[in-house]
């Protein structure tokens, strides 16, 4: 669900009371129940990130307040008022999740959506990452959407601790929290520097979050995020392709060539790698090597129309003198 609305927190006590009365006997918190049925807990019993800042929300503006909270925790000095124009939708009296994520990217931060689970949420908090969450504090038929930030938990007392509304240290039971969080399909967001991987991060989701930075022209941040991916998952071809494509598009072909030279022994069976390597070599003035790289790719995938076109293009330039003294001598199967 991408749409979120916010209600003045002065209404929350009554709304919560109404919700609990109407839902008593049918409300469930399946993940909390499963958590306490385990023989051992997946996280430390108690964690609280006391240094997470707090911005009391103004009317209808829990989105800007929650985002300011996590951005300032990342040492980015910004106020809710500064964020409001980019994420607050007056006619909806609230904010959209997508706008919250987009605003975070404008500050060069990765907006990483965690797995929809209590485990992932608790593990991120344990690792020192506050989690921005979307809750429905009302009913499914009468939603009261609300952004808050989870900053701690106490498993012994089954308590969740949040920066929420006008309360710096809002405490609620894990089961009550889950009931409100479940109604947003367990949507949770970690805002982090591109060089810092969330503890529950998974490769496909991280790579997409990195590309989202590139798509809004946050090129330096995207580079850092791609480098984080290549360090964490060096066996993943697409992480390297994303990094070298970024360098190529930015005219940093020397950097791209350096990367390809260091990884092709590991990816010599990838036609796509050879294709892209050919274009980087050509850009660096290594025309004969570019033709050879394209041929290596075509041998692996002879019916690939894109590679056929690449070979034809590189062949037409292969008679040109190389402009670089140290162009590589390529073999299709590096030792």
N, C-alpha and C positions, 0 to 999 in steps of 0.2 A: 504494500500500500504506500503510495507516494505522497498522498495528501495528508496534511496534518493541520489541526486547528488548535488554538490555545484559548483557555478561559481564565479570566482573572483568578488568581489563587485565593482571593478572599471568598470565592464561592466553594472552594475545594472541601472544607469540612462537611458542609451539607450534602454536596454531591457524593462524597465518599460514604457518608452514612446511608444515603439513599441506595447507593450501589450495594453496600454490604447487606442491607435489609432485603433487597430484592434478590440478591444472588445467594443468600445463605441457603445451604443445603445442596446447591448445584454447582457452586464455584469449585474449580479444581486447579491444582498446581502440580501437574504430573512430574515435572523435572525436579521440583523440590522434594517431592515424595520419593522419587528414585534416588536422589542424592543421599537422603538419610537412611535408605535401605541398604546402602553399600557397607561392606565390611571395613573400608577405610576411605577417608576423604581424599579428593584429588588435589587439595590445596591446604595451606596452613589454616589453622582454626580461626585466626583473627588477623585481619589486615585493615588498616585505615590510612589513607593518604592525606595526612593532616595539612600538607603544604599546598593542596589544590586550592586556588583562590575561589572567591565567592562573589557573585554579582546578583543581588536581589533583582528579580524581574519586575519590570513595570507591566502595566495592564496589557495582556495579550502577547507579551514579548518574551516568552520563555525560550524561544529559539535563539535569538541573539544573545541572551544571557548565558545559556548553556554553551554555545559556541565560544563566547568570550572566555568562559571558564577554562575550557580545554586548550584554547590557543594561548592564553596567558600562562598556563602550566608548561607550555612549550617555549616560554620566554618570548612570546610575541605579544607586545604591548598593544592591546586594542580593546576598546570599550564596546558594550552592547549598542550604544548609540551609533557608533561608527559602522557596525555590522548591519544595523536595522534596514537601511535602504536596499541592501543586496539580497536579503532573505525574508523580509517581512512583507506579506501580501495583505494590504489593508482590507480589500473586499472580502477576504477570507478570515480576517482577524487572526492570522497565524502564519506559520512558515511551512514550507515544503522540505522534505528530507533531501531531495536533490539539490535544492538551493543551499541548504546548510553545507552539503559536501562541496558544492562548487565554490562557495565562499572560502572554505578551508584551503582549497587548492590555490586560490588567488594569493595566499600567503606562503606558497611553496611547500605546503604540507600534504602528506598522503592522507586521504580520507579512506580508511579501511573498514569495510563492513564485516564484523565478526560473524562467525557461525552462529546460527540462532539457537543457542543453548546456554543453560546456566553454567555449565562447565567452562565454556569459552569466556563468559563474562567474569567468573570468579578468577580464572587463571590470568586474565589480563590485569585485573585489579591487583592480584598478588604480585605480578611482575612490575607494578608501578605505573600502570596505564589506566587512568580514569576512563570510563566508558560513557559516552553520550548515548542515552536511550530515549526511545519514544514510548510513552505509555498512554493507554486510554483509561482515564480515571473515572469515566462514566460507565455507561452500558453500551453493548453492541448496537442497540437500537437508538441510543442517545449518547454518542461518543463525546468525550471531553479529552481531546488530544493534548499531550503535555510533554515537553522535552525536559529532561533532567540529567544529572551526571552522577553515576555511581562512583563513590570514592572509598567504600569500605564495606566490610561485612564481619559478622561474628557468628560463626556456626554453632557455638555452644548455646547462644540465646536465639538462634535462627533470626538474626537481624540484618537488614540491609541498610547502608548509610548512604545518603544522597545529598548533593547540592540541589535543592529543589524549591522553586517559587521564591518566597521571601524567607525561607528557613535555611540557614547555613548547614545544619546537620540534621536533616530529616531522617528519622528512623522509622522503619516499618518492617513487618515480618517478611521473611523470604517468600512465604506462600502468598501473602497479599501483594507483594511486589510482582511476583510471577503472574498473578492473575491480571494485573494491569499491563504487564509487558507482553504477555501472550497475545493480547488483543491487537498488538502491532506486528504480529508474527515474529516476536522476539528480535526486533530491529535494534542493533547496537553498533556504535561507531567509535573507532579509535582514531584519533588525530595524532599523527606522529611525523617527526622529521624523516625524510626519505632514506637516511642512513641508518635508521633505527627500526628494526623489524618487530612488529607485535609478536608476542610470545606464541600466539595461536595461528600465526599467519600461514597460509597455504599458497603454493606457487601460482596457480592460475589467478586467484583473486588478487594477489600482490602485483602480478604483472599487469593485470587490467587497471589496477589503481595507479600504477606507474605510468601506463599509457594515457590515462585520463589527465595526468599532469602535462604530458607532452601535447595533448590535444588542445589545451588552453595556453600553450606557448610558455609554459613554465619549464623551459628546456634544461636549465641547470638542475632543477629539482628532479626532473625526469631522469637525467643522467645518473644522479645519485641513487635514485630508486632502482634503475636498471643494474647499476653496479652492485647494489645490495642483493639483487636477485641472482646475479652471476656468481657472487661469492657464496650465497646460501645454497643455490641449486646449480652448480657448475655443469651438471650433465644435461641441463635443459637447453636445447637448441634455440628455442624462441627467445629466451632471455638475451642470448648473445646477438641474435638477429635484430632484436629491438634496439640494443645498444649501438650496434654498428650502423643500423639504418638512421638512427638519430644523428650520429656523427656525420654520415654521408649527406643527409639533408641539410645539416648545418655547415657544410663545406669543410668539416674537420676530417678530411680523408686520410691524413697521416695517422691520426688516432685510430681510425677504423682499420687501416692497414696493419698497424701494430697489433690490434686485437686479433684480426684474422690470422696473422702470422703465428700467434701464440696458441690458437685453438684448432687449426685445421687438422692436425694429427688426430684429434679426438672426434672430429666430425667429417672425416674424409669420405664417408658413405652418404653424405647429405647433398643431394643435387642442388637444393635451394641454397645451401652455404656456398657452393662453388659458383653459382650464378651471381650471388651478391658480391662475393670475393672478386669476380671478374670486373664488375663495375667499379669497385674501389681501386683495383689495380689500374684500370684505364684512367680513372681520375687522377691517379698519381703518376701518369705518364709511362706506366709499365705495359706497353701495348702487346708485346709478345706473350708476356706472362698472363695478361688478361685473356688472350685467345686460348691459351693452354687451360686456364681455369674453367672457361666456358666449355671447352671440350671434355674436361673431366666430369663436369656436371651432366653433359649430354650423354656420356657413356653410361651413367647411372640411370638416366631417365630419357631414353631415346625418343619417346613419343611426346615429350613435353614441348608444346608449341612455344612457350615462353623461352625455354632454353634454346630451342632451334633459332629463334629470333636473336637471342643473345650471341650465339655462335656466329651467326651471319654478320652481326654488327661488329663483333670483335675481330672477325677475319678481315673485314674491310679496313681496319686500322692497324692490323698486325705488321704491316710493312713499314709503319712509321718508326722512326728512331725513338728509343726510350729516352725520356728526359731525366730519368733518375739513374745515378751510377750504381745503385745497389738494389736493383730490381731482383726479386727472388727467382730462382730456377725451380719450377714446380714439378712435382710428381703426383699423379692422381692418387696414389696410395702411399702417403708419407710413412716413413718408418716410425 
